[in-house]
């Protein structure tokens, strides 16, 4: 396969920190790898196949090796990215073509994300910059509504990884099965908002139980 020149740069907008998997080291690493390796302009494989801007063609083994994960881990996250509409992928004999769906949105320097804020204008405005307009109020209201995020159910792997990273005395399968069975509700009533907080609370209870058993043995 023809390799692209690695010179130049690619953009990563600050809003990526609001991405649902930003705090998952594995997901973040794979996603940044895809952005790094995607063609910045249309290219062709040796067999003449077009690999358009925002796409890359690699074997799963090669992608896993370059991003520092196992093939199974890579396959798992590519499936999740595909299910949430962030990529499309086509597997052929010997390689997989990954297309980053919103690549132009991420990389274009003429859209709303990357337009320079210090570009001079010859057209004065009658609206003071420090006076909120109806549009400003609408945006603020929209931002408030955005912050009320809908609970996203974690996978067992998400739970296991969080517990392992924080060395919590929690059985991930037991935790996951319990909340999976009750619809991820707190005390079986209200909808859970933060599953990581629930893991920490579970850990506290497990530690208290262990301490109580120790006290009973001693006294």
C-alpha positions as CSV (number, residue, x, y, z in Angstrom):
1,X,0.0,0.0,0.0
2,X,1.2,3.5,-0.7
3,X,2.1,5.5,2.4
4,X,1.2,9.1,2.9
5,X,3.8,11.7,3.7
6,X,3.9,12.2,7.5
7,X,4.8,15.9,7.3
8,X,2.3,18.6,8.3
9,X,-0.2,18.4,11.1
10,X,-3.8,17.4,11.9
11,X,-6.3,19.3,14.1
12,X,-7.8,18.1,17.3
13,X,-10.5,20.4,18.6
14,X,-10.9,21.1,22.3
15,X,-14.4,19.7,22.2
16,X,-12.9,16.2,21.9
17,X,-12.7,16.3,25.7
18,X,-16.5,16.1,25.8
19,X,-16.4,12.9,23.7
20,X,-18.1,10.0,25.5
21,X,-15.0,7.9,25.6
22,X,-12.4,10.7,26.2
23,X,-11.5,9.3,29.6
24,X,-11.0,5.8,28.3
25,X,-7.3,5.6,27.6
26,X,-7.7,2.8,25.1
27,X,-10.5,4.4,23.1
28,X,-8.8,7.7,23.1
29,X,-5.5,6.2,21.8
30,X,-7.2,4.3,19.0
31,X,-9.2,7.4,18.0
32,X,-6.2,9.6,17.8
33,X,-4.4,6.9,15.9
34,X,-7.2,6.9,13.3
35,X,-7.1,10.7,13.0
36,X,-3.3,10.6,12.6
37,X,-3.3,7.9,9.9
38,X,-6.3,9.0,7.8
39,X,-5.5,10.5,4.4
40,X,-5.5,14.3,4.4
41,X,-6.2,14.1,0.6
42,X,-7.5,11.4,-1.7
43,X,-5.0,8.6,-2.3
44,X,-4.8,5.2,-4.1
45,X,-3.7,1.7,-3.1
46,X,-1.3,-0.2,-5.4
47,X,-4.3,-2.0,-6.8
48,X,-5.8,1.3,-7.9
49,X,-8.5,1.4,-5.2
50,X,-9.4,5.0,-4.1
51,X,-8.9,5.7,-0.4
52,X,-10.5,9.1,0.0
53,X,-9.6,12.0,2.3
54,X,-10.5,11.0,5.9
55,X,-10.0,7.3,5.3
56,X,-7.2,4.8,5.8
57,X,-6.6,1.2,4.7
58,X,-4.7,-1.2,7.0
59,X,-4.8,-4.7,8.2
60,X,-6.2,-5.1,11.7
61,X,-2.9,-6.6,12.8
62,X,-1.0,-3.5,11.5
63,X,-3.4,-1.1,13.1
64,X,-3.3,-3.0,16.4
65,X,0.5,-3.1,16.4
66,X,0.8,0.7,15.6
67,X,-1.8,1.7,18.2
68,X,-0.3,-0.5,20.9
69,X,-3.4,-2.8,21.5
70,X,-4.4,-6.3,20.8
71,X,-6.3,-7.2,17.7
72,X,-9.4,-8.2,19.7
73,X,-9.3,-4.8,21.6
74,X,-9.0,-2.9,18.3
75,X,-11.8,-4.9,16.8
76,X,-14.0,-4.2,19.8
77,X,-13.5,-0.4,19.7
78,X,-13.9,-0.2,15.9
79,X,-17.3,-2.0,16.3
80,X,-18.3,0.5,19.0
81,X,-17.2,3.5,16.8
82,X,-19.1,2.1,13.9
83,X,-22.3,1.5,16.0
84,X,-22.3,5.1,17.2
85,X,-21.8,6.5,13.6
86,X,-18.3,7.8,14.1
87,X,-16.7,5.6,11.5
88,X,-17.7,3.3,8.7
89,X,-15.6,0.3,7.9
90,X,-15.3,-2.1,5.0
91,X,-13.2,-5.3,5.4
92,X,-11.7,-6.9,2.3
93,X,-9.1,-9.7,1.9
94,X,-6.0,-8.5,3.6
95,X,-7.0,-5.1,4.9
96,X,-9.8,-3.0,6.3
97,X,-10.8,0.5,5.1
98,X,-11.8,2.9,7.9
99,X,-13.7,6.1,7.0
100,X,-13.9,8.8,9.7
101,X,-17.4,10.1,9.1
102,X,-17.0,13.7,10.2
103,X,-13.3,14.1,9.2
104,X,-14.0,17.3,7.3
105,X,-15.7,18.8,10.3
106,X,-12.6,18.0,12.4
107,X,-10.0,19.1,9.9
108,X,-11.5,21.9,7.9
109,X,-10.1,25.3,8.8
110,X,-13.0,27.2,7.3
111,X,-15.8,25.9,9.4
112,X,-17.3,27.2,12.6
113,X,-14.8,25.3,14.7
114,X,-11.6,26.6,13.2
115,X,-12.4,30.1,11.8
116,X,-9.8,32.5,13.3
117,X,-11.3,34.8,15.9
118,X,-8.8,37.6,15.2
119,X,-9.7,38.1,11.5
120,X,-10.4,41.8,10.9
121,X,-13.7,43.0,9.5
122,X,-14.6,46.2,7.7
123,X,-18.2,46.0,8.8
124,X,-18.9,47.5,12.3
125,X,-21.7,46.2,14.4
126,X,-24.2,48.2,16.4
127,X,-24.5,45.4,19.0
128,X,-22.0,45.8,21.9
129,X,-20.0,42.6,22.3
130,X,-20.7,42.5,26.1
131,X,-24.5,42.7,25.7
132,X,-26.2,39.3,25.4
133,X,-28.5,38.9,22.4
134,X,-31.4,36.6,21.9
135,X,-29.0,34.3,20.0
136,X,-26.6,34.3,23.0
137,X,-29.4,33.4,25.4
138,X,-30.5,30.6,23.1
139,X,-27.0,29.3,22.9
140,X,-26.6,29.4,26.7
141,X,-29.9,27.6,27.2
142,X,-28.8,25.0,24.6
143,X,-25.5,24.5,26.4
144,X,-27.4,24.0,29.7
145,X,-29.5,21.3,28.1
146,X,-26.5,19.7,26.6
147,X,-24.9,19.4,30.0
148,X,-27.8,17.3,31.2
149,X,-26.3,14.3,29.6
150,X,-28.3,11.1,29.1
151,X,-27.0,8.2,31.0
152,X,-24.8,5.9,28.8
153,X,-24.8,2.3,29.9
154,X,-21.3,1.0,30.3
155,X,-20.1,-2.3,29.0
156,X,-18.6,-5.0,31.2
157,X,-15.2,-4.1,29.8
158,X,-15.7,-0.4,30.8
159,X,-16.5,-1.5,34.3
160,X,-13.6,-3.9,34.5
161,X,-11.2,-1.3,33.2
162,X,-12.3,1.4,35.6
163,X,-12.1,-1.0,38.6
164,X,-8.6,-2.2,37.6
165,X,-7.3,1.3,37.0
166,X,-8.4,2.5,40.4
167,X,-7.6,-0.7,42.4
168,X,-11.1,-1.0,43.8
169,X,-12.2,-4.1,45.8
170,X,-15.2,-4.7,43.5
171,X,-16.2,-7.8,41.5
172,X,-16.9,-6.2,38.1
173,X,-19.2,-9.1,36.9
174,X,-21.2,-9.0,40.1
175,X,-21.6,-5.1,39.9
176,X,-22.5,-5.2,36.2
177,X,-25.0,-8.1,36.5
178,X,-26.7,-6.4,39.4
179,X,-27.3,-3.1,37.7
180,X,-27.9,-4.7,34.3
181,X,-30.8,-6.6,35.9
182,X,-32.4,-3.6,37.5
183,X,-32.1,-1.3,34.5
184,X,-29.2,0.8,36.0
185,X,-31.3,2.3,38.7
186,X,-30.2,3.5,42.1
187,X,-32.0,1.5,44.9
188,X,-34.1,0.2,42.1
189,X,-35.9,3.5,41.8
190,X,-34.1,6.5,40.2
191,X,-32.2,6.4,37.0
192,X,-28.4,6.2,37.5
193,X,-26.5,9.3,36.4
194,X,-22.9,8.3,37.1
195,X,-22.0,4.6,37.0
196,X,-18.4,5.4,38.1
197,X,-19.7,7.0,41.3
198,X,-21.9,3.8,41.8
199,X,-18.7,1.7,41.5
200,X,-17.0,3.8,44.1
201,X,-20.0,3.6,46.5
202,X,-20.1,-0.2,46.0
203,X,-16.4,-0.3,46.8
204,X,-17.0,1.7,50.1
205,X,-19.7,-0.8,51.1
206,X,-17.5,-3.8,50.3
207,X,-14.7,-2.2,52.4
208,X,-17.1,-1.6,55.3
209,X,-18.3,-5.2,55.2
210,X,-14.7,-6.4,55.3
211,X,-13.9,-4.1,58.2
212,X,-17.0,-5.4,60.1
213,X,-15.9,-9.0,59.6
214,X,-12.5,-8.1,61.0
215,X,-13.9,-6.5,64.0
216,X,-16.1,-9.5,64.8
217,X,-13.1,-11.8,64.6
218,X,-11.1,-9.6,66.9
219,X,-13.9,-9.1,69.5
